[in-house]
Amino acid sequence: MTPRPENLFYLLLMYNSLFVALYTVLGSLYLDEITLEPIEVVPTLATATLFQLEGIIDQCAEIMIETVNAEVCILH
């Protein structure tokens, strides 16, 4: 079965998001503050949960509460 282009694009986008989240979470170990965009919150929350970093988890929760809307809910 040949992969369809839209599936490949989705995979590349997913891996890029995970890389950015991992970079952000690991970088937080060396920095006092991190900056998150709403688009980065879900993969960052998953990564922070994996490493049990409560501060980042709380920050992600705050951003999710502030930015919740129908469009975001449909995407996830």
PyMOL Python script that loads the backbone (N, CA, C, O; Angstrom):
from pymol import cmd

cmd.read_pdbstr("""\
ATOM      1  N   MET A   1       0.838  -1.181   0.000  1.00  0.00           N
ATOM      2  CA  MET A   1       0.000   0.000   0.000  1.00  0.00           C
ATOM      3  C   MET A   1       0.884   1.247   0.000  1.00  0.00           C
ATOM      4  O   MET A   1       1.780   1.378   0.834  1.00  0.00           O
ATOM      5  N   THR A   2       0.635   2.139  -0.918  1.00  0.00           N
ATOM      6  CA  THR A   2       1.409   3.370  -1.049  1.00  0.00           C
ATOM      7  C   THR A   2       0.853   4.437  -0.105  1.00  0.00           C
ATOM      8  O   THR A   2      -0.351   4.692  -0.097  1.00  0.00           O
ATOM      9  N   PRO A   3       1.729   5.062   0.694  1.00  0.00           N
ATOM     10  CA  PRO A   3       1.244   6.117   1.587  1.00  0.00           C
ATOM     11  C   PRO A   3       0.724   7.310   0.800  1.00  0.00           C
ATOM     12  O   PRO A   3       1.298   7.686  -0.222  1.00  0.00           O
ATOM     13  N   ARG A   4      -0.337   7.890   1.267  1.00  0.00           N
ATOM     14  CA  ARG A   4      -0.911   9.055   0.607  1.00  0.00           C
ATOM     15  C   ARG A   4      -0.194  10.305   1.093  1.00  0.00           C
ATOM     16  O   ARG A   4       0.245  10.367   2.241  1.00  0.00           O
ATOM     17  N   PRO A   5      -0.073  11.302   0.220  1.00  0.00           N
ATOM     18  CA  PRO A   5       0.666  12.525   0.595  1.00  0.00           C
ATOM     19  C   PRO A   5       0.121  13.212   1.847  1.00  0.00           C
ATOM     20  O   PRO A   5       0.899  13.719   2.656  1.00  0.00           O
ATOM     21  N   GLU A   6      -1.200  13.235   2.019  1.00  0.00           N
ATOM     22  CA  GLU A   6      -1.751  13.913   3.193  1.00  0.00           C
ATOM     23  C   GLU A   6      -1.374  13.182   4.479  1.00  0.00           C
ATOM     24  O   GLU A   6      -1.224  13.811   5.526  1.00  0.00           O
ATOM     25  N   ASN A   7      -1.218  11.851   4.410  1.00  0.00           N
ATOM     26  CA  ASN A   7      -0.779  11.100   5.581  1.00  0.00           C
ATOM     27  C   ASN A   7       0.681  11.405   5.913  1.00  0.00           C
ATOM     28  O   ASN A   7       1.041  11.532   7.083  1.00  0.00           O
ATOM     29  N   LEU A   8       1.504  11.519   4.899  1.00  0.00           N
ATOM     30  CA  LEU A   8       2.915  11.857   5.118  1.00  0.00           C
ATOM     31  C   LEU A   8       3.051  13.251   5.711  1.00  0.00           C
ATOM     32  O   LEU A   8       3.861  13.472   6.611  1.00  0.00           O
ATOM     33  N   PHE A   9       2.259  14.188   5.206  1.00  0.00           N
ATOM     34  CA  PHE A   9       2.289  15.549   5.746  1.00  0.00           C
ATOM     35  C   PHE A   9       1.897  15.541   7.213  1.00  0.00           C
ATOM     36  O   PHE A   9       2.532  16.208   8.029  1.00  0.00           O
ATOM     37  N   TYR A  10       0.857  14.791   7.556  1.00  0.00           N
ATOM     38  CA  TYR A  10       0.410  14.713   8.947  1.00  0.00           C
ATOM     39  C   TYR A  10       1.513  14.126   9.832  1.00  0.00           C
ATOM     40  O   TYR A  10       1.751  14.623  10.933  1.00  0.00           O
ATOM     41  N   LEU A  11       2.182  13.081   9.362  1.00  0.00           N
ATOM     42  CA  LEU A  11       3.261  12.476  10.139  1.00  0.00           C
ATOM     43  C   LEU A  11       4.415  13.447  10.354  1.00  0.00           C
ATOM     44  O   LEU A  11       4.961  13.533  11.454  1.00  0.00           O
ATOM     45  N   LEU A  12       4.784  14.169   9.317  1.00  0.00           N
ATOM     46  CA  LEU A  12       5.860  15.158   9.450  1.00  0.00           C
ATOM     47  C   LEU A  12       5.469  16.256  10.424  1.00  0.00           C
ATOM     48  O   LEU A  12       6.286  16.688  11.237  1.00  0.00           O
ATOM     49  N   LEU A  13       4.236  16.706  10.347  1.00  0.00           N
ATOM     50  CA  LEU A  13       3.755  17.733  11.259  1.00  0.00           C
ATOM     51  C   LEU A  13       3.751  17.223  12.698  1.00  0.00           C
ATOM     52  O   LEU A  13       4.130  17.947  13.618  1.00  0.00           O
ATOM     53  N   MET A  14       3.323  15.982  12.889  1.00  0.00           N
ATOM     54  CA  MET A  14       3.283  15.396  14.223  1.00  0.00           C
ATOM     55  C   MET A  14       4.692  15.258  14.803  1.00  0.00           C
ATOM     56  O   MET A  14       4.924  15.614  15.958  1.00  0.00           O
ATOM     57  N   TYR A  15       5.625  14.746  14.010  1.00  0.00           N
ATOM     58  CA  TYR A  15       6.997  14.602  14.508  1.00  0.00           C
ATOM     59  C   TYR A  15       7.636  15.949  14.792  1.00  0.00           C
ATOM     60  O   TYR A  15       8.390  16.080  15.757  1.00  0.00           O
ATOM     61  N   ASN A  16       7.351  16.950  13.974  1.00  0.00           N
ATOM     62  CA  ASN A  16       7.883  18.288  14.224  1.00  0.00           C
ATOM     63  C   ASN A  16       7.334  18.835  15.538  1.00  0.00           C
ATOM     64  O   ASN A  16       8.078  19.428  16.319  1.00  0.00           O
ATOM     65  N   SER A  17       6.046  18.643  15.789  1.00  0.00           N
ATOM     66  CA  SER A  17       5.436  19.124  17.034  1.00  0.00           C
ATOM     67  C   SER A  17       6.050  18.435  18.240  1.00  0.00           C
ATOM     68  O   SER A  17       6.297  19.075  19.262  1.00  0.00           O
ATOM     69  N   LEU A  18       6.298  17.142  18.131  1.00  0.00           N
ATOM     70  CA  LEU A  18       6.897  16.411  19.240  1.00  0.00           C
ATOM     71  C   LEU A  18       8.326  16.852  19.483  1.00  0.00           C
ATOM     72  O   LEU A  18       8.761  16.941  20.631  1.00  0.00           O
ATOM     73  N   PHE A  19       9.063  17.129  18.417  1.00  0.00           N
ATOM     74  CA  PHE A  19      10.438  17.611  18.561  1.00  0.00           C
ATOM     75  C   PHE A  19      10.460  18.967  19.259  1.00  0.00           C
ATOM     76  O   PHE A  19      11.273  19.194  20.155  1.00  0.00           O
ATOM     77  N   VAL A  20       9.568  19.867  18.849  1.00  0.00           N
ATOM     78  CA  VAL A  20       9.498  21.192  19.474  1.00  0.00           C
ATOM     79  C   VAL A  20       9.128  21.055  20.945  1.00  0.00           C
ATOM     80  O   VAL A  20       9.693  21.751  21.788  1.00  0.00           O
ATOM     81  N   ALA A  21       8.189  20.170  21.267  1.00  0.00           N
ATOM     82  CA  ALA A  21       7.784  19.972  22.663  1.00  0.00           C
ATOM     83  C   ALA A  21       8.933  19.417  23.492  1.00  0.00           C
ATOM     84  O   ALA A  21       9.165  19.874  24.611  1.00  0.00           O
ATOM     85  N   LEU A  22       9.644  18.452  22.966  1.00  0.00           N
ATOM     86  CA  LEU A  22      10.774  17.881  23.687  1.00  0.00           C
ATOM     87  C   LEU A  22      11.867  18.926  23.898  1.00  0.00           C
ATOM     88  O   LEU A  22      12.451  19.011  24.978  1.00  0.00           O
ATOM     89  N   TYR A  23      12.136  19.711  22.875  1.00  0.00           N
ATOM     90  CA  TYR A  23      13.124  20.788  22.968  1.00  0.00           C
ATOM     91  C   TYR A  23      12.719  21.799  24.048  1.00  0.00           C
ATOM     92  O   TYR A  23      13.559  22.242  24.831  1.00  0.00           O
ATOM     93  N   THR A  24      11.435  22.161  24.087  1.00  0.00           N
ATOM     94  CA  THR A  24      10.932  23.128  25.063  1.00  0.00           C
ATOM     95  C   THR A  24      11.038  22.586  26.481  1.00  0.00           C
ATOM     96  O   THR A  24      11.510  23.275  27.386  1.00  0.00           O
ATOM     97  N   VAL A  25      10.593  21.339  26.667  1.00  0.00           N
ATOM     98  CA  VAL A  25      10.587  20.753  28.012  1.00  0.00           C
ATOM     99  C   VAL A  25      12.005  20.548  28.521  1.00  0.00           C
ATOM    100  O   VAL A  25      12.305  20.895  29.664  1.00  0.00           O
ATOM    101  N   LEU A  26      12.865  19.999  27.709  1.00  0.00           N
ATOM    102  CA  LEU A  26      14.247  19.802  28.149  1.00  0.00           C
ATOM    103  C   LEU A  26      14.961  21.139  28.341  1.00  0.00           C
ATOM    104  O   LEU A  26      15.794  21.277  29.237  1.00  0.00           O
ATOM    105  N   GLY A  27      14.640  22.111  27.510  1.00  0.00           N
ATOM    106  CA  GLY A  27      15.218  23.445  27.665  1.00  0.00           C
ATOM    107  C   GLY A  27      14.790  24.113  28.953  1.00  0.00           C
ATOM    108  O   GLY A  27      15.521  24.931  29.511  1.00  0.00           O
ATOM    109  N   SER A  28      13.595  23.761  29.430  1.00  0.00           N
ATOM    110  CA  SER A  28      13.109  24.357  30.680  1.00  0.00           C
ATOM    111  C   SER A  28      13.949  23.933  31.876  1.00  0.00           C
ATOM    112  O   SER A  28      13.935  24.597  32.912  1.00  0.00           O
ATOM    113  N   LEU A  29      14.667  22.850  31.742  1.00  0.00           N
ATOM    114  CA  LEU A  29      15.539  22.411  32.828  1.00  0.00           C
ATOM    115  C   LEU A  29      16.731  23.347  33.001  1.00  0.00           C
ATOM    116  O   LEU A  29      17.367  23.369  34.055  1.00  0.00           O
ATOM    117  N   TYR A  30      17.031  24.125  31.948  1.00  0.00           N
ATOM    118  CA  TYR A  30      18.173  25.033  31.979  1.00  0.00           C
ATOM    119  C   TYR A  30      17.768  26.505  32.032  1.00  0.00           C
ATOM    120  O   TYR A  30      18.592  27.374  32.314  1.00  0.00           O
ATOM    121  N   LEU A  31      16.486  26.776  31.756  1.00  0.00           N
ATOM    122  CA  LEU A  31      15.999  28.152  31.730  1.00  0.00           C
ATOM    123  C   LEU A  31      14.992  28.369  32.847  1.00  0.00           C
ATOM    124  O   LEU A  31      14.318  27.433  33.276  1.00  0.00           O
ATOM    125  N   ASP A  32      14.893  29.599  33.315  1.00  0.00           N
ATOM    126  CA  ASP A  32      13.909  29.911  34.347  1.00  0.00           C
ATOM    127  C   ASP A  32      12.500  29.986  33.783  1.00  0.00           C
ATOM    128  O   ASP A  32      11.542  29.626  34.468  1.00  0.00           O
ATOM    129  N   GLU A  33      12.359  30.446  32.550  1.00  0.00           N
ATOM    130  CA  GLU A  33      11.048  30.634  31.948  1.00  0.00           C
ATOM    131  C   GLU A  33      11.026  30.034  30.551  1.00  0.00           C
ATOM    132  O   GLU A  33      12.045  29.975  29.863  1.00  0.00           O
ATOM    133  N   ILE A  34       9.851  29.594  30.154  1.00  0.00           N
ATOM    134  CA  ILE A  34       9.647  29.156  28.775  1.00  0.00           C
ATOM    135  C   ILE A  34       8.442  29.895  28.220  1.00  0.00           C
ATOM    136  O   ILE A  34       7.569  30.332  28.969  1.00  0.00           O
ATOM    137  N   THR A  35       8.403  30.031  26.912  1.00  0.00           N
ATOM    138  CA  THR A  35       7.291  30.672  26.233  1.00  0.00           C
ATOM    139  C   THR A  35       6.609  29.635  25.363  1.00  0.00           C
ATOM    140  O   THR A  35       7.254  28.957  24.564  1.00  0.00           O
ATOM    141  N   LEU A  36       5.301  29.516  25.524  1.00  0.00           N
ATOM    142  CA  LEU A  36       4.537  28.540  24.758  1.00  0.00           C
ATOM    143  C   LEU A  36       3.499  29.234  23.904  1.00  0.00           C
ATOM    144  O   LEU A  36       2.829  30.163  24.354  1.00  0.00           O
ATOM    145  N   GLU A  37       3.370  28.784  22.684  1.00  0.00           N
ATOM    146  CA  GLU A  37       2.282  29.209  21.812  1.00  0.00           C
ATOM    147  C   GLU A  37       1.144  28.212  21.996  1.00  0.00           C
ATOM    148  O   GLU A  37       1.398  27.042  22.285  1.00  0.00           O
ATOM    149  N   PRO A  38      -0.098  28.644  21.838  1.00  0.00           N
ATOM    150  CA  PRO A  38      -1.226  27.721  22.013  1.00  0.00           C
ATOM    151  C   PRO A  38      -1.139  26.464  21.139  1.00  0.00           C
ATOM    152  O   PRO A  38      -1.594  25.398  21.554  1.00  0.00           O
ATOM    153  N   ILE A  39      -0.575  26.571  19.965  1.00  0.00           N
ATOM    154  CA  ILE A  39      -0.461  25.416  19.067  1.00  0.00           C
ATOM    155  C   ILE A  39       0.501  24.361  19.620  1.00  0.00           C
ATOM    156  O   ILE A  39       0.420  23.193  19.242  1.00  0.00           O
ATOM    157  N   GLU A  40       1.410  24.766  20.512  1.00  0.00           N
ATOM    158  CA  GLU A  40       2.414  23.857  21.062  1.00  0.00           C
ATOM    159  C   GLU A  40       1.987  23.200  22.374  1.00  0.00           C
ATOM    160  O   GLU A  40       2.701  22.343  22.896  1.00  0.00           O
ATOM    161  N   VAL A  41       0.832  23.593  22.910  1.00  0.00           N
ATOM    162  CA  VAL A  41       0.462  23.190  24.264  1.00  0.00           C
ATOM    163  C   VAL A  41       0.226  21.684  24.403  1.00  0.00           C
ATOM    164  O   VAL A  41       0.724  21.079  25.352  1.00  0.00           O
ATOM    165  N   VAL A  42      -0.507  21.073  23.497  1.00  0.00           N
ATOM    166  CA  VAL A  42      -0.861  19.654  23.666  1.00  0.00           C
ATOM    167  C   VAL A  42       0.370  18.753  23.648  1.00  0.00           C
ATOM    168  O   VAL A  42       0.527  17.942  24.561  1.00  0.00           O
ATOM    169  N   PRO A  43       1.256  18.857  22.647  1.00  0.00           N
ATOM    170  CA  PRO A  43       2.441  18.001  22.706  1.00  0.00           C
ATOM    171  C   PRO A  43       3.378  18.352  23.872  1.00  0.00           C
ATOM    172  O   PRO A  43       4.047  17.474  24.417  1.00  0.00           O
ATOM    173  N   THR A  44       3.422  19.627  24.249  1.00  0.00           N
ATOM    174  CA  THR A  44       4.245  20.026  25.388  1.00  0.00           C
ATOM    175  C   THR A  44       3.674  19.466  26.686  1.00  0.00           C
ATOM    176  O   THR A  44       4.425  19.034  27.561  1.00  0.00           O
ATOM    177  N   LEU A  45       2.364  19.472  26.812  1.00  0.00           N
ATOM    178  CA  LEU A  45       1.724  18.899  27.995  1.00  0.00           C
ATOM    179  C   LEU A  45       2.023  17.404  28.091  1.00  0.00           C
ATOM    180  O   LEU A  45       2.318  16.899  29.174  1.00  0.00           O
ATOM    181  N   ALA A  46       1.949  16.706  26.980  1.00  0.00           N
ATOM    182  CA  ALA A  46       2.255  15.269  26.986  1.00  0.00           C
ATOM    183  C   ALA A  46       3.701  15.019  27.398  1.00  0.00           C
ATOM    184  O   ALA A  46       3.978  14.112  28.183  1.00  0.00           O
ATOM    185  N   THR A  47       4.613  15.815  26.874  1.00  0.00           N
ATOM    186  CA  THR A  47       6.027  15.652  27.196  1.00  0.00           C
ATOM    187  C   THR A  47       6.308  16.013  28.659  1.00  0.00           C
ATOM    188  O   THR A  47       7.059  15.316  29.342  1.00  0.00           O
ATOM    189  N   ALA A  48       5.707  17.095  29.129  1.00  0.00           N
ATOM    190  CA  ALA A  48       5.902  17.501  30.526  1.00  0.00           C
ATOM    191  C   ALA A  48       5.324  16.458  31.479  1.00  0.00           C
ATOM    192  O   ALA A  48       5.872  16.228  32.557  1.00  0.00           O
ATOM    193  N   THR A  49       4.232  15.836  31.089  1.00  0.00           N
ATOM    194  CA  THR A  49       3.648  14.779  31.913  1.00  0.00           C
ATOM    195  C   THR A  49       4.580  13.577  31.973  1.00  0.00           C
ATOM    196  O   THR A  49       4.733  12.959  33.026  1.00  0.00           O
ATOM    197  N   LEU A  50       5.196  13.248  30.855  1.00  0.00           N
ATOM    198  CA  LEU A  50       6.142  12.141  30.807  1.00  0.00           C
ATOM    199  C   LEU A  50       7.297  12.367  31.785  1.00  0.00           C
ATOM    200  O   LEU A  50       7.737  11.439  32.463  1.00  0.00           O
ATOM    201  N   PHE A  51       7.785  13.613  31.851  1.00  0.00           N
ATOM    202  CA  PHE A  51       8.899  13.942  32.735  1.00  0.00           C
ATOM    203  C   PHE A  51       8.448  14.435  34.113  1.00  0.00           C
ATOM    204  O   PHE A  51       9.281  14.780  34.952  1.00  0.00           O
ATOM    205  N   GLN A  52       7.140  14.468  34.347  1.00  0.00           N
ATOM    206  CA  GLN A  52       6.551  14.864  35.633  1.00  0.00           C
ATOM    207  C   GLN A  52       7.004  16.253  36.072  1.00  0.00           C
ATOM    208  O   GLN A  52       7.436  16.441  37.209  1.00  0.00           O
ATOM    209  N   LEU A  53       6.906  17.206  35.179  1.00  0.00           N
ATOM    210  CA  LEU A  53       7.289  18.589  35.456  1.00  0.00           C
ATOM    211  C   LEU A  53       6.028  19.410  35.724  1.00  0.00           C
ATOM    212  O   LEU A  53       5.408  19.934  34.798  1.00  0.00           O
ATOM    213  N   GLU A  54       5.663  19.514  36.993  1.00  0.00           N
ATOM    214  CA  GLU A  54       4.400  20.130  37.401  1.00  0.00           C
ATOM    215  C   GLU A  54       4.271  21.587  36.958  1.00  0.00           C
ATOM    216  O   GLU A  54       3.177  22.019  36.595  1.00  0.00           O
ATOM    217  N   GLY A  55       5.353  22.345  36.982  1.00  0.00           N
ATOM    218  CA  GLY A  55       5.289  23.748  36.582  1.00  0.00           C
ATOM    219  C   GLY A  55       4.849  23.914  35.139  1.00  0.00           C
ATOM    220  O   GLY A  55       4.016  24.769  34.835  1.00  0.00           O
ATOM    221  N   ILE A  56       5.398  23.108  34.256  1.00  0.00           N
ATOM    222  CA  ILE A  56       5.033  23.187  32.844  1.00  0.00           C
ATOM    223  C   ILE A  56       3.618  22.652  32.637  1.00  0.00           C
ATOM    224  O   ILE A  56       2.861  23.192  31.830  1.00  0.00           O
ATOM    225  N   ILE A  57       3.262  21.599  33.359  1.00  0.00           N
ATOM    226  CA  ILE A  57       1.909  21.063  33.263  1.00  0.00           C
ATOM    227  C   ILE A  57       0.898  22.142  33.653  1.00  0.00           C
ATOM    228  O   ILE A  57      -0.114  22.319  32.974  1.00  0.00           O
ATOM    229  N   ASP A  58       1.167  22.861  34.738  1.00  0.00           N
ATOM    230  CA  ASP A  58       0.279  23.941  35.181  1.00  0.00           C
ATOM    231  C   ASP A  58       0.209  25.064  34.154  1.00  0.00           C
ATOM    232  O   ASP A  58      -0.864  25.609  33.895  1.00  0.00           O
ATOM    233  N   GLN A  59       1.359  25.408  33.567  1.00  0.00           N
ATOM    234  CA  GLN A  59       1.385  26.461  32.555  1.00  0.00           C
ATOM    235  C   GLN A  59       0.574  26.046  31.329  1.00  0.00           C
ATOM    236  O   GLN A  59      -0.160  26.858  30.766  1.00  0.00           O
ATOM    237  N   CYS A  60       0.703  24.802  30.919  1.00  0.00           N
ATOM    238  CA  CYS A  60      -0.080  24.296  29.783  1.00  0.00           C
ATOM    239  C   CYS A  60      -1.568  24.335  30.087  1.00  0.00           C
ATOM    240  O   CYS A  60      -2.368  24.710  29.230  1.00  0.00           O
ATOM    241  N   ALA A  61      -1.947  23.949  31.305  1.00  0.00           N
ATOM    242  CA  ALA A  61      -3.357  23.972  31.699  1.00  0.00           C
ATOM    243  C   ALA A  61      -3.915  25.392  31.650  1.00  0.00           C
ATOM    244  O   ALA A  61      -5.035  25.602  31.183  1.00  0.00           O
ATOM    245  N   GLU A  62      -3.143  26.363  32.128  1.00  0.00           N
ATOM    246  CA  GLU A  62      -3.585  27.759  32.092  1.00  0.00           C
ATOM    247  C   GLU A  62      -3.794  28.237  30.659  1.00  0.00           C
ATOM    248  O   GLU A  62      -4.791  28.895  30.361  1.00  0.00           O
ATOM    249  N   ILE A  63      -2.862  27.910  29.778  1.00  0.00           N
ATOM    250  CA  ILE A  63      -2.983  28.325  28.373  1.00  0.00           C
ATOM    251  C   ILE A  63      -4.190  27.649  27.737  1.00  0.00           C
ATOM    252  O   ILE A  63      -4.915  28.277  26.965  1.00  0.00           O
ATOM    253  N   MET A  64      -4.413  26.383  28.050  1.00  0.00           N
ATOM    254  CA  MET A  64      -5.553  25.672  27.475  1.00  0.00           C
ATOM    255  C   MET A  64      -6.870  26.286  27.943  1.00  0.00           C
ATOM    256  O   MET A  64      -7.809  26.407  27.156  1.00  0.00           O
ATOM    257  N   ILE A  65      -6.946  26.669  29.199  1.00  0.00           N
ATOM    258  CA  ILE A  65      -8.164  27.304  29.721  1.00  0.00           C
ATOM    259  C   ILE A  65      -8.393  28.650  29.043  1.00  0.00           C
ATOM    260  O   ILE A  65      -9.527  28.988  28.705  1.00  0.00           O
ATOM    261  N   GLU A  66      -7.326  29.417  28.841  1.00  0.00           N
ATOM    262  CA  GLU A  66      -7.444  30.742  28.223  1.00  0.00           C
ATOM    263  C   GLU A  66      -7.812  30.673  26.751  1.00  0.00           C
ATOM    264  O   GLU A  66      -8.483  31.572  26.244  1.00  0.00           O
ATOM    265  N   THR A  67      -7.390  29.632  26.059  1.00  0.00           N
ATOM    266  CA  THR A  67      -7.549  29.589  24.600  1.00  0.00           C
ATOM    267  C   THR A  67      -8.589  28.585  24.120  1.00  0.00           C
ATOM    268  O   THR A  67      -8.694  28.346  22.917  1.00  0.00           O
ATOM    269  N   VAL A  68      -9.359  27.993  25.025  1.00  0.00           N
ATOM    270  CA  VAL A  68     -10.333  26.992  24.602  1.00  0.00           C
ATOM    271  C   VAL A  68     -11.427  27.646  23.750  1.00  0.00           C
ATOM    272  O   VAL A  68     -11.952  28.708  24.086  1.00  0.00           O
ATOM    273  N   ASN A  69     -11.746  26.989  22.654  1.00  0.00           N
ATOM    274  CA  ASN A  69     -12.842  27.413  21.786  1.00  0.00           C
ATOM    275  C   ASN A  69     -13.284  26.199  20.962  1.00  0.00           C
ATOM    276  O   ASN A  69     -12.658  25.141  21.031  1.00  0.00           O
ATOM    277  N   ALA A  70     -14.339  26.347  20.199  1.00  0.00           N
ATOM    278  CA  ALA A  70     -14.907  25.228  19.452  1.00  0.00           C
ATOM    279  C   ALA A  70     -13.922  24.665  18.432  1.00  0.00           C
ATOM    280  O   ALA A  70     -13.862  23.448  18.254  1.00  0.00           O
ATOM    281  N   GLU A  71     -13.157  25.506  17.765  1.00  0.00           N
ATOM    282  CA  GLU A  71     -12.220  25.037  16.751  1.00  0.00           C
ATOM    283  C   GLU A  71     -11.141  24.148  17.352  1.00  0.00           C
ATOM    284  O   GLU A  71     -10.804  23.108  16.785  1.00  0.00           O
ATOM    285  N   VAL A  72     -10.598  24.550  18.494  1.00  0.00           N
ATOM    286  CA  VAL A  72      -9.568  23.760  19.165  1.00  0.00           C
ATOM    287  C   VAL A  72     -10.139  22.433  19.624  1.00  0.00           C
ATOM    288  O   VAL A  72      -9.483  21.400  19.490  1.00  0.00           O
ATOM    289  N   CYS A  73     -11.343  22.442  20.160  1.00  0.00           N
ATOM    290  CA  CYS A  73     -11.968  21.202  20.640  1.00  0.00           C
ATOM    291  C   CYS A  73     -12.179  20.209  19.506  1.00  0.00           C
ATOM    292  O   CYS A  73     -12.010  19.006  19.703  1.00  0.00           O
ATOM    293  N   ILE A  74     -12.541  20.688  18.334  1.00  0.00           N
ATOM    294  CA  ILE A  74     -12.747  19.806  17.184  1.00  0.00           C
ATOM    295  C   ILE A  74     -11.438  19.195  16.723  1.00  0.00           C
ATOM    296  O   ILE A  74     -11.413  18.030  16.325  1.00  0.00           O
ATOM    297  N   LEU A  75     -10.344  19.955  16.768  1.00  0.00           N
ATOM    298  CA  LEU A  75      -9.043  19.449  16.330  1.00  0.00           C
ATOM    299  C   LEU A  75      -8.540  18.329  17.218  1.00  0.00           C
ATOM    300  O   LEU A  75      -7.856  17.427  16.734  1.00  0.00           O
ATOM    301  N   HIS A  76      -8.859  18.359  18.510  1.00  0.00           N
ATOM    302  CA  HIS A  76      -8.334  17.367  19.431  1.00  0.00           C
ATOM    303  C   HIS A  76      -9.448  16.478  19.870  1.00  0.00           C
ATOM    304  O   HIS A  76      -9.230  15.558  20.658  1.00  0.00           O
TER     305      HIS A  76
END
""", "prot")
cmd.dss("prot")
cmd.show_as("cartoon", "prot")
cmd.util.cbc("prot")
cmd.orient("prot")
